[in-house]
Amino acid sequence: MTHDVDAVVVGAGPNGLVAAVTLAQAGWRVLVLEAQHRIGGGLRTEELTLPGFRHDVCSAVHPMALASPAFRGLGLEREGLAFAHPEIPLAHPVGPGETAYLLRDAGDTAAGLGRDAGAWRAVMGTFGARWPQLARAIGDPLHLTPDLIALGATSVWPTTWITRALREERTRALIAGVAAHAVNDLHAPATALVGVALAAFAHGVGWPVAVGGSQSIADALAARLAAHGGEIVTGHRVRSVDDLPSARAVLLNVTPRQALQLGGHRFPARYAHRLARFRYGAGVFKLDWALDGPVPWTDPRMARAGTVHLGGTAAEVVRAERDVARGRVPERPFVLAAQASAADPTRAPAGKHTLWAYCHVPAGCEVDMTAAIEDQIERFAPGFRERILARHTMSPREMEAHNANEIGGSIDGGLADMRQLLARPVASLSPWATPDPQLFLTSASTVPGPGVHGMAGWHAARTVLARLG
């Protein structure tokens, strides 16, 4: 049987593009179809506020991209992709006169953590030194390795258990803030995994931004695809897999909900029911600012940090994330902020700056969180509002309109709790395959889950090659 192409990939986000490049490198003829008029999904960069100010619309800081085995094997640097490292990966102001810093060196970080210094060096220093093995373990969690077992033994616990064992508030706040990237109640099992992994990657590879914006990652992937003869068509919304060009394989870089809409009629009822039970996480409310100068932090050292966590003490962070998990809007949200222009001067005109920030809210929340987010910034940077030249807001509904995979404003492809870290989207040794031998799943709704690492796309492409040659 002849086909128009060998593979059609639906969705030009990072996982779809990695899958496409991996197949094209193997000699397959690949077509990528993207509903939006620009590629990238969560990697897009736009002038959201004023001309000359480049803002990452979704993902902004990329430790996992730098550590990813999938990205490292694609030669993206040949397409001009470069990363810029801030002097300090992360700052977390705890209260007046007290800031916790996550630095590139584990020993330097530990030196600022008082009585917790030894524990930090033992855990984060060890994992940070073994970051290639850690990245492989996280990227392929269905295959047990000594590093995966060690990571699980360290971080299968609720974050709150870890924080209770620590002795310094700076350390507790630092761990709670990094773990809150899990977008889950920090009392839940395995939430510490995200905190341990991201902190270790700060020591191993750093928390960089992409020079020119996250769009640069998508553009480099597209260039690699073109170099191998692949094609991308934007502005093409797929309604059904039956409408696609004939192909040996169709890879859906979409959530389970959309997979059912596009191809559910080709799935057995039991499998379709399992996809329908997949759970989605909390949403985000996001803000971008064009600033007349740097953020006026009370602690001036914070201006050198690429990422800033604004939540105060560990107890405050835990309370805010529990509120969201229970469907409540937090009065004092935990705010994740990125100062990309501190490391990458291409993001703003000379002397000006950008700031990117979001907080977690219940999925689909319609409450305007602008004042609450800016209040948290003002708490640690009095006079911040006076620096604002322009702001751009995105509610959960607008996040989903920007990227259909962000259901209810959820940026993680689906709740990443203990069950759905492994049964993602279903319990299977090959979750990227479906019962239909032609259809495959390749989004962050599959193992290994959220983050700009491309590993779901890499696994899906390797599954296609193993099954269809």
C-alpha positions in Angstrom: 0.0 0.0 0.0 1.3 3.4 -0.9 1.0 6.4 1.4 1.1 10.2 0.9 3.7 10.4 3.7 5.1 8.0 6.3 4.0 9.9 9.3 1.6 12.7 10.2 2.2 14.5 13.5 -0.8 16.5 14.8 0.5 19.4 16.9 3.8 21.4 16.6 4.6 21.7 20.3 8.0 20.4 21.6 6.9 16.8 21.8 5.4 16.7 18.4 8.4 18.4 16.9 10.9 16.0 18.6 8.9 13.1 17.4 8.8 14.5 13.9 12.6 15.1 13.8 13.4 11.7 15.3 11.3 10.0 12.5 12.7 12.2 9.8 16.3 11.3 10.9 15.3 7.7 10.5 14.4 8.4 6.8 10.7 8.8 7.2 8.7 11.3 5.2 7.0 13.4 7.9 4.2 16.0 7.8 3.4 18.1 10.9 0.0 19.8 11.1 -0.5 22.7 13.5 -3.8 24.5 14.2 -2.2 27.8 15.2 -0.4 30.1 12.8 2.9 29.7 14.6 4.6 26.6 15.7 5.8 25.9 19.3 2.8 25.3 21.5 4.1 26.2 24.9 7.3 27.5 23.4 6.0 30.6 21.6 7.6 34.0 22.2 5.7 37.2 21.2 5.8 41.0 21.8 2.8 40.8 24.1 3.2 44.3 25.7 5.2 46.8 23.6 7.4 46.7 20.5 10.9 45.4 21.4 9.8 43.5 24.5 9.9 39.7 23.8 7.8 37.6 26.2 7.6 33.9 26.5 3.9 33.1 26.3 4.1 29.9 28.4 7.4 28.1 29.2 10.3 30.3 30.0 13.1 28.6 32.0 14.6 25.4 30.6 16.7 23.2 32.9 15.0 20.1 31.5 15.7 21.1 27.9 19.4 21.3 28.7 19.4 18.0 30.5 17.1 16.1 28.0 18.6 13.1 26.3 16.1 13.7 23.4 17.3 17.3 22.8 20.9 16.5 23.2 20.8 14.0 20.4 19.2 16.3 17.8 22.0 18.8 17.1 19.9 21.9 17.8 23.0 24.0 18.4 23.7 23.6 14.7 20.5 25.6 14.1 21.7 28.5 16.3 20.0 27.5 19.5 21.8 28.9 22.5 21.0 29.2 26.2 21.8 32.1 28.6 22.4 31.4 32.2 21.6 33.9 34.9 24.2 34.3 37.6 21.7 32.9 40.1 19.3 30.2 39.1 16.7 30.9 41.8 15.9 33.3 44.6 13.1 32.8 47.1 12.6 35.7 49.6 11.2 34.2 52.8 10.6 37.4 54.7 12.2 40.8 55.6 16.0 40.4 55.3 15.9 36.7 54.5 16.3 35.2 51.1 17.0 31.6 50.1 19.2 31.1 47.0 19.6 28.1 44.8 23.0 28.5 43.2 24.8 26.6 40.4 27.1 25.0 42.9 25.6 22.6 45.5 28.3 23.5 48.1 27.7 27.2 47.7 23.9 26.7 48.1 24.5 24.5 51.2 26.6 27.2 52.7 23.6 29.5 52.9 21.3 26.9 54.5 22.8 26.7 58.0 22.0 23.5 59.8 20.6 21.9 56.6 23.9 22.3 54.7 25.0 18.6 55.2 21.6 17.2 54.0 21.6 19.5 51.0 25.1 18.5 49.9 24.3 14.8 50.4 21.1 14.8 48.4 21.2 17.6 45.9 24.9 17.5 45.5 24.9 13.8 44.7 22.0 14.0 42.2 23.4 17.2 40.7 26.7 15.5 40.0 24.8 12.6 38.4 22.5 14.8 36.3 22.9 12.8 33.0 21.8 9.6 34.8 19.1 11.6 36.6 17.8 13.0 33.3 17.6 9.5 31.8 15.8 8.1 34.8 13.2 10.8 34.9 12.8 10.7 31.1 12.2 6.9 31.1 10.5 6.1 34.4 9.1 2.8 33.2 12.5 1.2 33.3 14.0 0.8 36.7 17.6 2.0 37.2 19.6 2.5 40.3 19.3 6.3 39.9 15.5 6.0 39.5 15.3 3.9 42.6 17.5 6.4 44.5 15.3 9.3 43.3 12.1 7.5 44.3 13.5 6.6 47.8 14.4 10.2 48.3 11.3 11.9 46.9 8.3 9.6 46.9 7.2 11.4 50.1 4.9 14.4 50.4 6.8 17.6 50.3 5.4 18.5 53.7 7.2 15.5 55.2 10.5 16.7 53.8 10.0 20.3 55.0 9.2 19.0 58.6 12.5 17.2 58.6 14.4 20.3 57.7 15.7 22.7 60.4 16.0 26.1 58.6 13.1 28.1 57.3 15.2 29.1 54.2 15.6 25.4 53.2 12.0 24.6 53.9 10.8 27.5 51.7 13.3 26.7 49.0 12.1 23.1 48.7 8.4 24.0 49.0 8.7 26.5 46.2 10.6 24.2 43.8 8.2 21.3 44.6 5.2 23.6 43.9 6.1 23.3 40.2 4.3 20.0 40.5 1.0 22.0 40.5 -0.4 19.8 43.2 -1.3 19.8 46.9 2.2 19.5 48.6 0.7 17.2 51.2 0.3 14.6 48.3 2.7 11.7 47.9 5.6 12.2 45.4 5.3 15.9 45.2 8.9 16.1 46.5 10.1 14.4 43.3 9.7 17.6 41.3 11.5 19.7 44.0 14.4 17.2 44.2 14.8 16.9 40.4 14.6 20.6 39.6 17.0 21.6 42.4 19.5 18.9 41.3 19.3 20.1 37.7 20.1 23.6 38.9 23.4 22.2 40.1 23.9 20.0 37.1 23.0 22.1 34.1 21.5 25.3 35.5 18.1 27.0 34.9 18.8 28.8 31.7 16.6 30.8 29.3 16.7 30.4 25.5 18.4 33.3 23.8 15.8 35.3 21.9 13.0 33.5 23.7 11.6 30.0 24.0 10.4 30.2 20.4 14.1 29.7 19.5 13.8 26.1 20.7 10.8 25.4 18.5 12.5 27.2 15.5 15.6 25.0 15.9 13.5 21.9 16.0 11.7 23.0 12.8 15.0 23.7 11.1 16.3 20.2 12.0 13.0 18.8 10.6 13.4 20.7 7.3 17.0 19.6 7.0 15.7 16.0 7.0 13.0 16.7 4.4 10.1 17.1 6.8 7.3 19.6 6.3 5.2 21.8 8.7 1.8 23.2 7.8 0.4 25.8 10.2 -3.2 27.1 10.4 -4.5 23.6 9.8 -6.9 22.4 12.4 -7.5 18.7 12.4 -11.1 17.6 13.1 -10.7 13.8 12.7 -7.9 11.4 12.0 -10.0 10.2 9.0 -9.4 13.5 7.3 -5.6 13.2 7.4 -3.3 12.3 4.4 -2.7 8.6 4.2 0.3 7.6 6.4 1.8 4.6 8.0 1.6 6.3 11.4 -0.3 9.2 13.0 1.1 10.8 16.1 -1.2 12.9 18.2 0.5 15.6 20.2 -2.8 16.3 22.1 -4.4 15.5 25.4 -6.5 12.3 25.9 -9.7 14.4 25.6 -8.7 15.7 22.2 -7.4 12.2 21.1 -10.9 10.9 21.8 -12.4 13.7 19.7 -10.0 13.1 16.8 -9.8 9.3 16.8 -12.0 7.9 19.6 -14.2 6.0 17.1 -11.2 3.8 16.3 -10.5 2.9 19.9 -12.0 -0.1 21.8 -14.6 1.0 24.4 -12.4 0.0 27.3 -9.4 2.0 26.2 -11.6 5.0 25.3 -13.1 4.9 28.8 -9.6 4.9 30.4 -8.7 8.0 28.3 -11.9 9.7 29.4 -11.0 9.2 33.0 -7.7 11.0 32.6 -7.6 13.9 35.1 -6.4 17.5 34.4 -4.7 19.8 36.8 -5.1 23.3 38.1 -4.9 26.3 35.8 -2.7 29.3 35.8 -3.2 33.0 35.6 -0.3 34.6 33.8 1.1 38.2 33.6 3.9 39.7 31.5 5.3 43.2 32.0 7.4 45.7 30.1 9.4 47.5 32.7 11.2 50.9 32.7 14.0 49.3 34.7 14.9 46.2 36.8 12.5 45.1 39.5 13.4 47.1 42.7 13.9 44.1 45.0 14.5 44.9 48.6 17.3 42.4 48.5 19.3 43.7 45.5 21.0 40.4 44.9 17.7 39.1 43.6 18.1 41.1 40.5 20.7 38.6 39.4 18.3 35.6 39.7 16.7 34.2 36.6 13.8 32.7 38.5 12.1 34.1 41.6 9.6 32.3 43.8 7.3 34.7 45.7 5.4 32.9 48.4 7.2 33.6 51.7 7.5 30.8 54.1 7.1 27.1 53.3 3.8 27.2 55.3 2.5 30.0 53.0 3.5 28.1 49.9 1.8 24.9 51.1 -1.3 26.8 52.1 -1.7 28.5 48.7 -1.2 25.3 46.8 -3.6 23.4 49.0 -6.2 26.1 48.4 -5.9 25.6 44.6 -6.0 21.8 44.9 -9.3 22.2 46.8 -10.8 24.5 44.2 -10.3 27.7 46.1 -8.6 30.9 44.9 -5.6 31.7 47.3 -5.7 35.0 49.0 -1.9 35.1 48.8 -0.9 33.0 45.8 2.4 31.4 45.3 3.9 33.3 42.3 6.6 32.0 40.0 8.5 34.8 38.2 11.2 34.8 35.6 13.6 37.7 34.8 14.6 36.6 31.4 16.1 40.0 30.5 18.5 39.7 33.4 20.3 36.9 31.5 19.3 37.6 27.9 19.5 41.3 26.8 17.7 40.5 23.5 14.4 40.4 25.4 14.0 44.2 25.9 15.3 47.5 24.6 18.5 48.9 26.2 17.9 49.8 29.9 14.5 48.2 29.9 13.4 44.8 31.3 10.7 42.2 31.0 9.1 40.2 33.8 7.1 37.0 33.4 5.0 35.5 36.2 2.1 33.3 37.0 0.2 31.7 39.9 -1.8 28.6 40.2 -5.6 28.8 40.3 -8.4 26.3 40.0 -9.0 25.1 36.5 -11.1 27.5 34.4 -11.0 30.1 37.2 -12.3 33.5 36.0 -11.0 35.6 38.9 -8.6 38.3 37.8 -5.4 37.7 39.8 -3.5 40.7 38.6 -3.7 42.6 41.8 -2.9 39.5 44.0 0.2 38.7 41.9 1.4 42.3 41.8 0.8 42.5 45.6 3.2 39.6 46.1 5.8 41.3 44.0 5.4 44.6 45.8 5.8 42.7 49.1 9.4 42.0 48.2 10.0 44.8 45.7 8.2 48.0 46.9 7.7 50.4 44.0 7.4 47.7 41.4 4.2 49.1 40.0 5.9 52.4 39.3 8.3 50.6 36.9 5.4 49.2 34.8 5.2 50.5 31.2 2.7 47.9 30.0 1.2 44.6 31.2 -0.4 41.7 29.4 -2.7 39.2 31.2 -3.8 35.7 30.3 -6.6 34.0 32.2 -6.9 30.1 32.2 -9.4 30.4 29.4 -7.0 32.5 27.4 -4.2 30.1 28.0 -6.4 27.3 26.6 -7.3 29.4 23.6 -3.6 30.0 23.0 -2.8 26.2 23.3 -5.6 23.7 23.2 -3.6 21.2 25.2 -3.8 23.6 28.2 -7.3 22.4 29.3 -8.7 24.8 31.9 -5.4 26.7 31.8 -3.5 23.6 32.9 0.1 23.8 31.6 1.1 20.3 32.7 -0.8 18.2 30.2 -2.8 16.7 33.0 -2.5 16.2 36.7 1.0 14.8 37.5 0.2 13.1 40.8 1.6 9.8 41.9 -0.8 7.7 39.9 -0.6 9.8 36.7 3.2 10.1 36.8 3.3 6.5 35.6 -0.2 5.6 34.4 0.0 8.4 31.8 -2.4 8.4 30.2 -3.1 4.8 31.0 -1.2 2.1 32.8 1.0 0.4 30.1 4.6 -0.5 29.4 4.1 1.4 26.1 1.7 4.3 26.9 2.6 6.0 23.6 0.9 3.3 21.6 -2.9 2.9 21.3 -4.9 -0.2 20.4 -5.1 1.1 16.9 -1.8 0.1 15.3 -1.6 3.3 13.3 -2.4 5.8 16.1 0.1 7.0 18.7 0.1 9.5 21.5 3.0 11.9 22.0 2.1 14.8 24.3 2.9 15.7 27.9 -0.2 13.7 28.7 2.0 10.6 28.2 5.1 9.4 30.1 7.3 11.1 31.3 4.9 14.1 31.6 5.2 17.9 31.7 8.2 20.0 30.9 10.1 21.1 27.9 12.3 18.0 27.4 10.7 16.3 24.3 11.0 12.9 25.9 7.4 11.9 25.2 7.9 12.7 21.6 11.2 10.8 21.5 9.6 7.7 23.1 6.6 7.9 20.8 8.8 8.1 17.7 11.0 5.2 18.9 7.8 3.2 19.5 6.6 3.9 16.0 10.0 2.8 14.6 10.0 -0.4 16.7 6.5 -1.4 15.6 6.4 -0.2 12.0 10.0 -0.1 11.0 
